[in-house]
Amino acid sequence: MLVLSACGGSAEPPQAEPAQPARSTGPQAEQEPLTVPEVPDDLEERADEAAMADLAALAEKEAGRLPRAVRGPLEGSDISWPQCPRGQGIPERRTLGLPMPLDSARYVVMGLTNGPAFFPNPCLAEQVSWVRERGLLAGAYAVTSYPDPQTLAELGERGPYDTGGSGDAYARQRNVGYQQALFNITTMREAGLPAPMIWVDVEPVRDWEWSDDLAANAAVVEGARRGYEDKGYRIGIYSTAHLWAQAVGGLSLGVPEWRAAGPTSRAEALRRCGASYVVQGGPAAMGQWVEDDRDLNVTCPGTDEQVLGWFHRF
């Protein structure tokens, strides 16, 4: 199986994280309690305020900027909690102090989560400052994950989906996905990152594994998509065809795709732009590869007119 590198669950760079005791998984095993997320009661209001402020400022700032295209392929990087100084983060995802992007990077896509949903990247504000100081294009991605039973119980009734008589068996999962999006929007605002587009990372998330019900998993992703779009953001998908199908089956969103190639090469990442690597029915946007403990990216051919719409220009 391809191991992704955008910092979700199985995404940690190889040989970088210190060994940790494995969790027992047998039927009689006693499970260690997972860290419990704290989600504010006024999350919807916070997300509304964040989106209105940031998207309005972006629209005003970008209105007079021309041209709206770049000459690609354009190379960049992505970073998240593994690049934070060592020892931060939740116990299940302690940060690693991995290297920041190369000087040649033109853009940086920053992870909003510390692994699973509802846990913010502990040094996102510092990473945003790092990108701002260098005048780079700044993007955002966020891991979407299946809720633990407590989170499903607490947040399953909060959101736009009717859990009463609608006949939607997965309304609670959709509502939790919606809340994940709102949480990430507020995280961006607090860190000073007004990205116009958010890449939704769908991959295995260790300790917060996807359920065996693909339709339930797909409902979480669909809810997240609606949460972002309801607040005015565009979305793309980060995954591979295999891992997408493994998590959410045949769900098709038709949005731009950021496709992972693993520890290979720039040439192989560009190959991922081809029609053979379609993830969920959308156009190829970027290819990613891993080299020397860094996640490197390249924009796909034919995207020059779209690239600037994915990022904020400091």
Order of alpha helices (4+ residues) and beta strands (2+ residues): alpha-beta-beta-alpha-beta-alpha-alpha-beta-alpha-beta-alpha-beta-alpha-beta-beta-beta
